Amino acid sequence: METLYFYEKSLKIIRKRQEDIRETICHGSVNDFESFKELRAKLQELVIIEQELKDLLEREEKNG
């Protein structure tokens, strides 16, 4: 049960951060192309972390 709680809370934080970055890219002020690339890199890292978190939960459920 603690694993699921941690998973859900972590996923919520990751998704909120992804949404914040998307909003900044789409509607915020991105000063230059370097800033844009930096935000895209951060977004990609969050996507990777989200997938790794999902994989960990799946392995945990299999190992029971």
Buried (B, 14 or more C-beta within 10 A) or exposed (E): EEEEEEBEEBBEEBEEBBEBBEEBBEEEEBEEEEBEEEBEEBBEEBEEBBEEBEEBBEEEEEEE
